[in-house]
Amino acid sequence: MSREAAEDLRYINQYKNKIIRAANNYGMKPSVVAGIISRETRGGRGAGFVNGWGDNGNAFGLMQVDKNWHTPRGAWDSQEHIDQGTEILADCYRTVGREFPQLTGTMKLRGALAAYNMGTQRMDPNNVDAHTTWGNYSSDVLARAQYYERNGY
């Protein structure tokens, strides 16, 4: 179990309906979207997260949409923002599937999560987390997602 996911559950639950709606709209698992929100902002309460901005003012909202690659939409905790982050994840999933057709199942999802964190341009399909933050982004988000799936997501 991810200790952080358990600590974040009550904060993540504030956004449960928005998470489920966005996940359903974009064909992603709600537990994975919740896992990203937990990893990125600890449910909106993470260190360095000020007025919706993190990563030294480069990333916005619960899902930390990077302003260098996307124009953030909506308020930091809005449905519009969660939709945007989930849409970016779904696009990463499609891109990884197209660029790395040898990845299937969980590895394809791990690749999409790594791409959400760092983009596909530096991805090593043999070690998708090699260039992610702390070298564990996809495995950490999936561990959190497993916890959230067991808790109603």
Secondary structure, DSSP 8 states (H G I E B T S, - for coil): --HHHHHHHHHHGGGHHHHHHHHHHHT--HHHHHHHHHHHHTTTT-TT-BTTEETTTTEETTTTEETTTS---S-TTSHHHHHHHHHHHHHHHHHHHHH-TT--HHHHHHHHHHHHHH-STT--TTSTTTTSGGG-HHHHHHHHHHHHHHTT-
